[in-house]
């Protein structure tokens, strides 16, 4: 197992036009491979995204018919690289679809897939509202993907706010964590970098976080700033707010180094939940 790995986090601004999006991300992936990337990570809903009202729409297809999968399976073989397809909308034959990540090895095999567990149902300042649960069925299982460099823990976007998921992935053997996203500009400006760094630091893992950027159909905007973060919380690459990719060569030996200095993964302890105690009455309060 090699300790050195060159990673790219591709960044696009997906439209409802799947052919356009796949052509753009294919070219960005080819460029990243030309620059030495061995693992290429794409954002959530990179193949199609339409934000109408508070709905997140990803142009769902049945898995066997999704045009992104044969394209990227063939591209992985051609380029000799692994792909993380951040997420595709997968038609389940019911009213709602799955928001699903795929990991493809350099032979074109799908080696892992993951359905987003935590759904983005939020009400933001200025009337900005999202209800992912209107269209998406939540997943129920954490997933590790095998790679030649170690285990890659899978997650999608809003999952990043739920630290317990990443703790379980790290304790199950993940040395790398994937957080593909279509993070809103409003929340991204406030929280994106600090959340990625926190997940890296608390689990002493590398974090690969490809995100969409720019204004989408429906007028909603994504933050961009796809990042690669090391186990000490340092940002190794940031793609800014335009089409392109963040690229970095990492040393997986840094995971053991960080865990050797701060062995927090070995220090978790069980504890009883807090008891709710009635607040004391204010002094001098009226009877």
C-alpha positions as protocol buffer text, in pm:
chain_id: "A"
residue {
  index: 1
  type: UNK
  ca { x: 0 y: 0 z: 0 }
}
residue {
  index: 2
  type: UNK
  ca { x: 145 y: 335 z: -109 }
}
residue {
  index: 3
  type: UNK
  ca { x: 147 y: 623 z: 138 }
}
residue {
  index: 4
  type: UNK
  ca { x: 152 y: 892 z: -130 }
}
residue {
  index: 5
  type: UNK
  ca { x: -156 y: 991 z: -325 }
}
residue {
  index: 6
  type: UNK
  ca { x: -244 y: 1282 z: -554 }
}
residue {
  index: 7
  type: UNK
  ca { x: -606 y: 1387 z: -509 }
}
residue {
  index: 8
  type: UNK
  ca { x: -823 y: 1625 z: -711 }
}
residue {
  index: 9
  type: UNK
  ca { x: -1154 y: 1773 z: -597 }
}
residue {
  index: 10
  type: UNK
  ca { x: -1340 y: 1887 z: -908 }
}
residue {
  index: 11
  type: UNK
  ca { x: -1568 y: 2190 z: -888 }
}
residue {
  index: 12
  type: UNK
  ca { x: -1852 y: 2270 z: -1129 }
}
residue {
  index: 13
  type: UNK
  ca { x: -2177 y: 2467 z: -1143 }
}
residue {
  index: 14
  type: UNK
  ca { x: -2431 y: 2209 z: -1256 }
}
residue {
  index: 15
  type: UNK
  ca { x: -2733 y: 2305 z: -1465 }
}
residue {
  index: 16
  type: UNK
  ca { x: -3043 y: 2095 z: -1536 }
}
residue {
  index: 17
  type: UNK
  ca { x: -2870 y: 1992 z: -1866 }
}
residue {
  index: 18
  type: UNK
  ca { x: -2703 y: 1660 z: -1786 }
}
residue {
  index: 19
  type: UNK
  ca { x: -2517 y: 1638 z: -2118 }
}
residue {
  index: 20
  type: UNK
  ca { x: -2354 y: 1977 z: -2060 }
}
residue {
  index: 21
  type: UNK
  ca { x: -2258 y: 1891 z: -1703 }
}
residue {
  index: 22
  type: UNK
  ca { x: -2109 y: 1554 z: -1792 }
}
residue {
  index: 23
  type: UNK
  ca { x: -1906 y: 1704 z: -2076 }
}
residue {
  index: 24
  type: UNK
  ca { x: -1769 y: 1974 z: -1845 }
}
residue {
  index: 25
  type: UNK
  ca { x: -1683 y: 1743 z: -1556 }
}
residue {
  index: 26
  type: UNK
  ca { x: -1530 y: 1486 z: -1792 }
}
residue {
  index: 27
  type: UNK
  ca { x: -1294 y: 1751 z: -1927 }
}
residue {
  index: 28
  type: UNK
  ca { x: -1206 y: 1873 z: -1578 }
}
residue {
  index: 29
  type: UNK
  ca { x: -1140 y: 1513 z: -1477 }
}
residue {
  index: 30
  type: UNK
  ca { x: -913 y: 1460 z: -1776 }
}
residue {
  index: 31
  type: UNK
  ca { x: -725 y: 1778 z: -1687 }
}
residue {
  index: 32
  type: UNK
  ca { x: -686 y: 1664 z: -1327 }
}
residue {
  index: 33
  type: UNK
  ca { x: -555 y: 1323 z: -1438 }
}
residue {
  index: 34
  type: UNK
  ca { x: -309 y: 1497 z: -1669 }
}
residue {
  index: 35
  type: UNK
  ca { x: -189 y: 1691 z: -1364 }
}
residue {
  index: 36
  type: UNK
  ca { x: -123 y: 1363 z: -1182 }
}
residue {
  index: 37
  type: UNK
  ca { x: -447 y: 1297 z: -992 }
}
residue {
  index: 38
  type: UNK
  ca { x: -493 y: 932 z: -896 }
}
residue {
  index: 39
  type: UNK
  ca { x: -821 y: 984 z: -706 }
}
residue {
  index: 40
  type: UNK
  ca { x: -1065 y: 1233 z: -858 }
}
residue {
  index: 41
  type: UNK
  ca { x: -1361 y: 1346 z: -646 }
}
residue {
  index: 42
  type: UNK
  ca { x: -1670 y: 1514 z: -792 }
}
residue {
  index: 43
  type: UNK
  ca { x: -1937 y: 1716 z: -606 }
}
residue {
  index: 44
  type: UNK
  ca { x: -2286 y: 1628 z: -495 }
}
residue {
  index: 45
  type: UNK
  ca { x: -2531 y: 1633 z: -789 }
}
residue {
  index: 46
  type: UNK
  ca { x: -2246 y: 1718 z: -1028 }
}
residue {
  index: 47
  type: UNK
  ca { x: -2439 y: 1573 z: -1324 }
}
residue {
  index: 48
  type: UNK
  ca { x: -2756 y: 1778 z: -1279 }
}
residue {
  index: 49
  type: UNK
  ca { x: -2893 y: 2025 z: -1026 }
}
residue {
  index: 50
  type: UNK
  ca { x: -3209 y: 2235 z: -1027 }
}
residue {
  index: 51
  type: UNK
  ca { x: -3310 y: 2433 z: -718 }
}
residue {
  index: 52
  type: UNK
  ca { x: -3676 y: 2529 z: -744 }
}
residue {
  index: 53
  type: UNK
  ca { x: -3842 y: 2684 z: -442 }
}
residue {
  index: 54
  type: UNK
  ca { x: -3728 y: 2471 z: -150 }
}
residue {
  index: 55
  type: UNK
  ca { x: -3684 y: 2157 z: -365 }
}
residue {
  index: 56
  type: UNK
  ca { x: -3344 y: 2010 z: -458 }
}
residue {
  index: 57
  type: UNK
  ca { x: -3387 y: 1829 z: -789 }
}
residue {
  index: 58
  type: UNK
  ca { x: -3116 y: 1606 z: -936 }
}
residue {
  index: 59
  type: UNK
  ca { x: -3275 y: 1461 z: -1252 }
}
residue {
  index: 60
  type: UNK
  ca { x: -3310 y: 1102 z: -1123 }
}
residue {
  index: 61
  type: UNK
  ca { x: -3249 y: 790 z: -1333 }
}
residue {
  index: 62
  type: UNK
  ca { x: -3265 y: 423 z: -1235 }
}
residue {
  index: 63
  type: UNK
  ca { x: -2910 y: 322 z: -1143 }
}
residue {
  index: 64
  type: UNK
  ca { x: -2871 y: 90 z: -1442 }
}
residue {
  index: 65
  type: UNK
  ca { x: -2972 y: 373 z: -1678 }
}
residue {
  index: 66
  type: UNK
  ca { x: -2784 y: 670 z: -1531 }
}
residue {
  index: 67
  type: UNK
  ca { x: -2560 y: 815 z: -1806 }
}
residue {
  index: 68
  type: UNK
  ca { x: -2288 y: 923 z: -1559 }
}
residue {
  index: 69
  type: UNK
  ca { x: -2204 y: 568 z: -1455 }
}
residue {
  index: 70
  type: UNK
  ca { x: -2093 y: 415 z: -1788 }
}
residue {
  index: 71
  type: UNK
  ca { x: -1911 y: 739 z: -1873 }
}
residue {
  index: 72
  type: UNK
  ca { x: -1706 y: 741 z: -1552 }
}
residue {
  index: 73
  type: UNK
  ca { x: -1653 y: 366 z: -1541 }
}
residue {
  index: 74
  type: UNK
  ca { x: -1499 y: 384 z: -1889 }
}
residue {
  index: 75
  type: UNK
  ca { x: -1304 y: 699 z: -1798 }
}
residue {
  index: 76
  type: UNK
  ca { x: -1158 y: 533 z: -1489 }
}
residue {
  index: 77
  type: UNK
  ca { x: -1028 y: 249 z: -1705 }
}
residue {
  index: 78
  type: UNK
  ca { x: -896 y: 481 z: -1974 }
}
residue {
  index: 79
  type: UNK
  ca { x: -715 y: 715 z: -1733 }
}
residue {
  index: 80
  type: UNK
  ca { x: -616 y: 450 z: -1477 }
}
residue {
  index: 81
  type: UNK
  ca { x: -761 y: 651 z: -1187 }
}
residue {
  index: 82
  type: UNK
  ca { x: -1023 y: 609 z: -914 }
}
residue {
  index: 83
  type: UNK
  ca { x: -1334 y: 826 z: -903 }
}
residue {
  index: 84
  type: UNK
  ca { x: -1562 y: 939 z: -625 }
}
residue {
  index: 85
  type: UNK
  ca { x: -1887 y: 1041 z: -794 }
}
residue {
  index: 86
  type: UNK
  ca { x: -2003 y: 1279 z: -523 }
}
residue {
  index: 87
  type: UNK
  ca { x: -2368 y: 1200 z: -577 }
}
residue {
  index: 88
  type: UNK
  ca { x: -2623 y: 1110 z: -840 }
}
residue {
  index: 89
  type: UNK
  ca { x: -3001 y: 1117 z: -810 }
}
residue {
  index: 90
  type: UNK
  ca { x: -3109 y: 752 z: -831 }
}
residue {
  index: 91
  type: UNK
  ca { x: -3469 y: 665 z: -914 }
}
residue {
  index: 92
  type: UNK
  ca { x: -3591 y: 399 z: -671 }
}
residue {
  index: 93
  type: UNK
  ca { x: -3920 y: 337 z: -847 }
}
residue {
  index: 94
  type: UNK
  ca { x: -4110 y: 534 z: -586 }
}
residue {
  index: 95
  type: UNK
  ca { x: -4212 y: 892 z: -518 }
}
residue {
  index: 96
  type: UNK
  ca { x: -3870 y: 994 z: -382 }
}
residue {
  index: 97
  type: UNK
  ca { x: -3517 y: 919 z: -504 }
}
residue {
  index: 98
  type: UNK
  ca { x: -3182 y: 838 z: -338 }
}
residue {
  index: 99
  type: UNK
  ca { x: -2895 y: 1087 z: -318 }
}
residue {
  index: 100
  type: UNK
  ca { x: -2617 y: 834 z: -380 }
}
residue {
  index: 101
  type: UNK
  ca { x: -2234 y: 843 z: -396 }
}
residue {
  index: 102
  type: UNK
  ca { x: -2036 y: 592 z: -600 }
}
residue {
  index: 103
  type: UNK
  ca { x: -1669 y: 493 z: -578 }
}
residue {
  index: 104
  type: UNK
  ca { x: -1521 y: 350 z: -899 }
}
residue {
  index: 105
  type: UNK
  ca { x: -1180 y: 181 z: -909 }
}
residue {
  index: 106
  type: UNK
  ca { x: -922 y: 213 z: -1187 }
}
residue {
  index: 107
  type: UNK
  ca { x: -1061 y: -99 z: -1357 }
}
residue {
  index: 108
  type: UNK
  ca { x: -1404 y: 62 z: -1384 }
}
residue {
  index: 109
  type: UNK
  ca { x: -1567 y: -141 z: -1108 }
}
residue {
  index: 110
  type: UNK
  ca { x: -1813 y: 16 z: -863 }
}
residue {
  index: 111
  type: UNK
  ca { x: -1655 y: -76 z: -529 }
}
residue {
  index: 112
  type: UNK
  ca { x: -1886 y: 114 z: -294 }
}
residue {
  index: 113
  type: UNK
  ca { x: -2195 y: 330 z: -287 }
}
residue {
  index: 114
  type: UNK
  ca { x: -2354 y: 536 z: -11 }
}
residue {
  index: 115
  type: UNK
  ca { x: -2696 y: 698 z: 31 }
}
residue {
  index: 116
  type: UNK
  ca { x: -2699 y: 1033 z: 211 }
}
residue {
  index: 117
  type: UNK
  ca { x: -2821 y: 986 z: 567 }
}
residue {
  index: 118
  type: UNK
  ca { x: -2885 y: 1342 z: 690 }
}
residue {
  index: 119
  type: UNK
  ca { x: -3121 y: 1547 z: 471 }
}
residue {
  index: 120
  type: UNK
  ca { x: -3094 y: 1924 z: 433 }
}
residue {
  index: 121
  type: UNK
  ca { x: -3420 y: 2059 z: 579 }
}
residue {
  index: 122
  type: UNK
  ca { x: -3338 y: 2414 z: 690 }
}
residue {
  index: 123
  type: UNK
  ca { x: -3477 y: 2767 z: 703 }
}
residue {
  index: 124
  type: UNK
  ca { x: -3209 y: 3031 z: 656 }
}
residue {
  index: 125
  type: UNK
  ca { x: -3213 y: 3411 z: 697 }
}
residue {
  index: 126
  type: UNK
  ca { x: -3388 y: 3612 z: 426 }
}
residue {
  index: 127
  type: UNK
  ca { x: -3649 y: 3344 z: 358 }
}
residue {
  index: 128
  type: UNK
  ca { x: -3403 y: 3097 z: 202 }
}
residue {
  index: 129
  type: UNK
  ca { x: -3544 y: 2750 z: 267 }
}
residue {
  index: 130
  type: UNK
  ca { x: -3457 y: 2394 z: 163 }
}
residue {
  index: 131
  type: UNK
  ca { x: -3649 y: 2072 z: 223 }
}
residue {
  index: 132
  type: UNK
  ca { x: -3442 y: 1787 z: 81 }
}
residue {
  index: 133
  type: UNK
  ca { x: -3676 y: 1537 z: 247 }
}
residue {
  index: 134
  type: UNK
  ca { x: -3946 y: 1646 z: 1 }
}
residue {
  index: 135
  type: UNK
  ca { x: -3767 y: 1456 z: -275 }
}
residue {
  index: 136
  type: UNK
  ca { x: -3503 y: 1228 z: -118 }
}
residue {
  index: 137
  type: UNK
  ca { x: -3520 y: 904 z: 80 }
}
residue {
  index: 138
  type: UNK
  ca { x: -3254 y: 908 z: 356 }
}
residue {
  index: 139
  type: UNK
  ca { x: -2992 y: 637 z: 377 }
}
residue {
  index: 140
  type: UNK
  ca { x: -2939 y: 433 z: 693 }
}
residue {
  index: 141
  type: UNK
  ca { x: -2589 y: 284 z: 667 }
}
residue {
  index: 142
  type: UNK
  ca { x: -2237 y: 423 z: 705 }
}
residue {
  index: 143
  type: UNK
  ca { x: -2000 y: 307 z: 431 }
}
residue {
  index: 144
  type: UNK
  ca { x: -1625 y: 259 z: 391 }
}
residue {
  index: 145
  type: UNK
  ca { x: -1480 y: 235 z: 41 }
}
residue {
  index: 146
  type: UNK
  ca { x: -1160 y: 33 z: -17 }
}
residue {
  index: 147
  type: UNK
  ca { x: -880 y: 208 z: -207 }
}
residue {
  index: 148
  type: UNK
  ca { x: -514 y: 120 z: -272 }
}
residue {
  index: 149
  type: UNK
  ca { x: -419 y: 387 z: -17 }
}
residue {
  index: 150
  type: UNK
  ca { x: -653 y: 295 z: 268 }
}
residue {
  index: 151
  type: UNK
  ca { x: -1021 y: 315 z: 363 }
}
residue {
  index: 152
  type: UNK
  ca { x: -1226 y: 612 z: 243 }
}
residue {
  index: 153
  type: UNK
  ca { x: -1524 y: 707 z: 460 }
}
residue {
  index: 154
  type: UNK
  ca { x: -1822 y: 828 z: 259 }
}
residue {
  index: 155
  type: UNK
  ca { x: -2062 y: 1111 z: 335 }
}
residue {
  index: 156
  type: UNK
  ca { x: -2252 y: 1382 z: 147 }
}
residue {
  index: 157
  type: UNK
  ca { x: -2286 y: 1756 z: 218 }
}
residue {
  index: 158
  type: UNK
  ca { x: -2518 y: 1813 z: 519 }
}
residue {
  index: 159
  type: UNK
  ca { x: -2376 y: 1499 z: 681 }
}
residue {
  index: 160
  type: UNK
  ca { x: -2072 y: 1713 z: 772 }
}
residue {
  index: 161
  type: UNK
  ca { x: -2267 y: 1866 z: 1060 }
}
residue {
  index: 162
  type: UNK
  ca { x: -2309 y: 1527 z: 1230 }
}
residue {
  index: 163
  type: UNK
  ca { x: -1975 y: 1443 z: 1388 }
}
residue {
  index: 164
  type: UNK
  ca { x: -2085 y: 1100 z: 1512 }
}
residue {
  index: 165
  type: UNK
  ca { x: -2094 y: 968 z: 1155 }
}
residue {
  index: 166
  type: UNK
  ca { x: -1729 y: 1058 z: 1095 }
}
residue {
  index: 167
  type: UNK
  ca { x: -1622 y: 921 z: 1432 }
}
residue {
  index: 168
  type: UNK
  ca { x: -1775 y: 587 z: 1343 }
}
residue {
  index: 169
  type: UNK
  ca { x: -1602 y: 588 z: 1003 }
}
residue {
  index: 170
  type: UNK
  ca { x: -1262 y: 672 z: 1155 }
}
residue {
  index: 171
  type: UNK
  ca { x: -1296 y: 413 z: 1429 }
}
residue {
  index: 172
  type: UNK
  ca { x: -1389 y: 154 z: 1166 }
}
residue {
  index: 173
  type: UNK
  ca { x: -1063 y: 223 z: 983 }
}
residue {
  index: 174
  type: UNK
  ca { x: -1106 y: 531 z: 763 }
}
residue {
  index: 175
  type: UNK
  ca { x: -790 y: 736 z: 711 }
}
residue {
  index: 176
  type: UNK
  ca { x: -965 y: 957 z: 451 }
}
residue {
  index: 177
  type: UNK
  ca { x: -1310 y: 1116 z: 457 }
}
residue {
  index: 178
  type: UNK
  ca { x: -1508 y: 1232 z: 154 }
}
residue {
  index: 179
  type: UNK
  ca { x: -1755 y: 1522 z: 184 }
}
residue {
  index: 180
  type: UNK
  ca { x: -1889 y: 1598 z: -166 }
}
residue {
  index: 181
  type: UNK
  ca { x: -2133 y: 1886 z: -150 }
}
residue {
  index: 182
  type: UNK
  ca { x: -2351 y: 2146 z: -311 }
}
residue {
  index: 183
  type: UNK
  ca { x: -2309 y: 2372 z: -6 }
}
residue {
  index: 184
  type: UNK
  ca { x: -2519 y: 2688 z: -13 }
}
residue {
  index: 185
  type: UNK
  ca { x: -2335 y: 3018 z: -35 }
}
residue {
  index: 186
  type: UNK
  ca { x: -2515 y: 3144 z: 277 }
}
residue {
  index: 187
  type: UNK
  ca { x: -2401 y: 2859 z: 500 }
}
residue {
  index: 188
  type: UNK
  ca { x: -2071 y: 2810 z: 320 }
}
residue {
  index: 189
  type: UNK
  ca { x: -1948 y: 3159 z: 394 }
}
residue {
  index: 190
  type: UNK
  ca { x: -2011 y: 3098 z: 763 }
}
residue {
  index: 191
  type: UNK
  ca { x: -1932 y: 2730 z: 816 }
}
residue {
  index: 192
  type: UNK
  ca { x: -1772 y: 2545 z: 521 }
}
residue {
  index: 193
  type: UNK
  ca { x: -1402 y: 2569 z: 605 }
}
residue {
  index: 194
  type: UNK
  ca { x: -1440 y: 2531 z: 979 }
}
residue {
  index: 195
  type: UNK
  ca { x: -1657 y: 2218 z: 945 }
}
residue {
  index: 196
  type: UNK
  ca { x: -1415 y: 2047 z: 705 }
}
residue {
  index: 197
  type: UNK
  ca { x: -1121 y: 2131 z: 929 }
}
residue {
  index: 198
  type: UNK
  ca { x: -1308 y: 2011 z: 1239 }
}
residue {
  index: 199
  type: UNK
  ca { x: -1389 y: 1671 z: 1086 }
}
residue {
  index: 200
  type: UNK
  ca { x: -1024 y: 1633 z: 984 }
}
residue {
  index: 201
  type: UNK
  ca { x: -883 y: 1735 z: 1323 }
}
residue {
  index: 202
  type: UNK
  ca { x: -1113 y: 1539 z: 1552 }
}
residue {
  index: 203
  type: UNK
  ca { x: -1062 y: 1216 z: 1354 }
}
residue {
  index: 204
  type: UNK
  ca { x: -701 y: 1273 z: 1240 }
}
residue {
  index: 205
  type: UNK
  ca { x: -808 y: 1201 z: 881 }
}
residue {
  index: 206
  type: UNK
  ca { x: -757 y: 1362 z: 543 }
}
residue {
  index: 207
  type: UNK
  ca { x: -1076 y: 1528 z: 416 }
}
residue {
  index: 208
  type: UNK
  ca { x: -1163 y: 1558 z: 46 }
}
residue {
  index: 209
  type: UNK
  ca { x: -1451 y: 1801 z: -4 }
}
residue {
  index: 210
  type: UNK
  ca { x: -1547 y: 1878 z: -366 }
}
residue {
  index: 211
  type: UNK
  ca { x: -1829 y: 2130 z: -389 }
}
residue {
  index: 212
  type: UNK
  ca { x: -2036 y: 2303 z: -651 }
}
residue {
  index: 213
  type: UNK
  ca { x: -2007 y: 2680 z: -697 }
}
residue {
  index: 214
  type: UNK
  ca { x: -2206 y: 2966 z: -848 }
}
residue {
  index: 215
  type: UNK
  ca { x: -2569 y: 3045 z: -922 }
}
residue {
  index: 216
  type: UNK
  ca { x: -2796 y: 2759 z: -1028 }
}
residue {
  index: 217
  type: UNK
  ca { x: -3132 y: 2731 z: -1200 }
}
residue {
  index: 218
  type: UNK
  ca { x: -3387 y: 2877 z: -962 }
}
residue {
  index: 219
  type: UNK
  ca { x: -3151 y: 3152 z: -847 }
}
residue {
  index: 220
  type: UNK
  ca { x: -2989 y: 2970 z: -553 }
}
residue {
  index: 221
  type: UNK
  ca { x: -2610 y: 2980 z: -520 }
}
residue {
  index: 222
  type: UNK
  ca { x: -2345 y: 2732 z: -402 }
}
residue {
  index: 223
  type: UNK
  ca { x: -2028 y: 2836 z: -221 }
}
residue {
  index: 224
  type: UNK
  ca { x: -1753 y: 2649 z: -404 }
}
residue {
  index: 225
  type: UNK
  ca { x: -1415 y: 2638 z: -227 }
}
residue {
  index: 226
  type: UNK
  ca { x: -1357 y: 2266 z: -281 }
}
residue {
  index: 227
  type: UNK
  ca { x: -1086 y: 2178 z: -31 }
}
residue {
  index: 228
  type: UNK
  ca { x: -835 y: 1912 z: 66 }
}
residue {
  index: 229
  type: UNK
  ca { x: -754 y: 1915 z: 438 }
}
residue {
  index: 230
  type: UNK
  ca { x: -481 y: 1723 z: 621 }
}
residue {
  index: 231
  type: UNK
  ca { x: -519 y: 1542 z: 958 }
}
residue {
  index: 232
  type: UNK
  ca { x: -378 y: 1842 z: 1145 }
}
residue {
  index: 233
  type: UNK
  ca { x: -650 y: 2065 z: 999 }
}
residue {
  index: 234
  type: UNK
  ca { x: -433 y: 2244 z: 742 }
}
residue {
  index: 235
  type: UNK
  ca { x: -599 y: 2333 z: 411 }
}
residue {
  index: 236
  type: UNK
  ca { x: -370 y: 2196 z: 141 }
}
residue {
  index: 237
  type: UNK
  ca { x: -571 y: 2320 z: -159 }
}
residue {
  index: 238
  type: UNK
  ca { x: -878 y: 2539 z: -217 }
}
residue {
  index: 239
  type: UNK
  ca { x: -1047 y: 2574 z: -558 }
}
residue {
  index: 240
  type: UNK
  ca { x: -1199 y: 2917 z: -490 }
}
residue {
  index: 241
  type: UNK
  ca { x: -1523 y: 3011 z: -666 }
}
residue {
  index: 242
  type: UNK
  ca { x: -1481 y: 2906 z: -1028 }
}
residue {
  index: 243
  type: UNK
  ca { x: -1477 y: 2592 z: -1242 }
}
residue {
  index: 244
  type: UNK
  ca { x: -1165 y: 2385 z: -1185 }
}
residue {
  index: 245
  type: UNK
  ca { x: -1025 y: 2162 z: -915 }
}
residue {
  index: 246
  type: UNK
  ca { x: -825 y: 2159 z: -594 }
}
residue {
  index: 247
  type: UNK
  ca { x: -518 y: 1938 z: -629 }
}
residue {
  index: 248
  type: UNK
  ca { x: -273 y: 1811 z: -367 }
}
residue {
  index: 249
  type: UNK
  ca { x: -29 y: 1527 z: -315 }
}
residue {
  index: 250
  type: UNK
  ca { x: -75 y: 1383 z: 31 }
}
residue {
  index: 251
  type: UNK
  ca { x: 123 y: 1149 z: 254 }
}
residue {
  index: 252
  type: UNK
  ca { x: -104 y: 901 z: 436 }
}
residue {
  index: 253
  type: UNK
  ca { x: 174 y: 864 z: 693 }
}
residue {
  index: 254
  type: UNK
  ca { x: 47 y: 1195 z: 831 }
}
residue {
  index: 255
  type: UNK
  ca { x: -258 y: 1011 z: 965 }
}
residue {
  index: 256
  type: UNK
  ca { x: -51 y: 786 z: 1193 }
}
residue {
  index: 257
  type: UNK
  ca { x: 165 y: 1082 z: 1288 }
}
residue {
  index: 258
  type: UNK
  ca { x: -133 y: 1291 z: 1398 }
}
residue {
  index: 259
  type: UNK
  ca { x: -295 y: 997 z: 1580 }
}
residue {
  index: 260
  type: UNK
  ca { x: 31 y: 925 z: 1756 }
}
residue {
  index: 261
  type: UNK
  ca { x: 50 y: 1278 z: 1894 }
}
residue {
  index: 262
  type: UNK
  ca { x: -318 y: 1304 z: 1992 }
}
residue {
  index: 263
  type: UNK
  ca { x: -471 y: 958 z: 2025 }
}
residue {
  index: 264
  type: UNK
  ca { x: -827 y: 1086 z: 2066 }
}
residue {
  index: 265
  type: UNK
  ca { x: -976 y: 796 z: 1869 }
}
residue {
  index: 266
  type: UNK
  ca { x: -861 y: 568 z: 2153 }
}
residue {
  index: 267
  type: UNK
  ca { x: -988 y: 793 z: 2429 }
}
residue {
  index: 268
  type: UNK
  ca { x: -1365 y: 786 z: 2371 }
}
residue {
  index: 269
  type: UNK
  ca { x: -1553 y: 683 z: 2682 }
}
residue {
  index: 270
  type: UNK
  ca { x: -1915 y: 585 z: 2734 }
}
residue {
  index: 271
  type: UNK
  ca { x: -2113 y: 816 z: 2957 }
}
residue {
  index: 272
  type: UNK
  ca { x: -2467 y: 859 z: 3080 }
}
residue {
  index: 273
  type: UNK
  ca { x: -2675 y: 1128 z: 2909 }
}
residue {
  index: 274
  type: UNK
  ca { x: -2738 y: 1445 z: 3110 }
}
residue {
  index: 275
  type: UNK
  ca { x: -3044 y: 1462 z: 3330 }
}
residue {
  index: 276
  type: UNK
  ca { x: -3281 y: 1751 z: 3283 }
}
residue {
  index: 277
  type: UNK
  ca { x: -3294 y: 1948 z: 3607 }
}
residue {
  index: 278
  type: UNK
  ca { x: -3559 y: 2221 z: 3655 }
}
residue {
  index: 279
  type: UNK
  ca { x: -3411 y: 2570 z: 3650 }
}
residue {
  index: 280
  type: UNK
  ca { x: -3415 y: 2742 z: 3990 }
}
residue {
  index: 281
  type: UNK
  ca { x: -3664 y: 3020 z: 4039 }
}
residue {
  index: 282
  type: UNK
  ca { x: -3524 y: 3371 z: 4011 }
}
residue {
  index: 283
  type: UNK
  ca { x: -3457 y: 3540 z: 4345 }
}
residue {
  index: 284
  type: UNK
  ca { x: -3733 y: 3779 z: 4432 }
}
residue {
  index: 285
  type: UNK
  ca { x: -3966 y: 3655 z: 4159 }
}
residue {
  index: 286
  type: UNK
  ca { x: -4332 y: 3737 z: 4207 }
}
residue {
  index: 287
  type: UNK
  ca { x: -4548 y: 3463 z: 4362 }
}
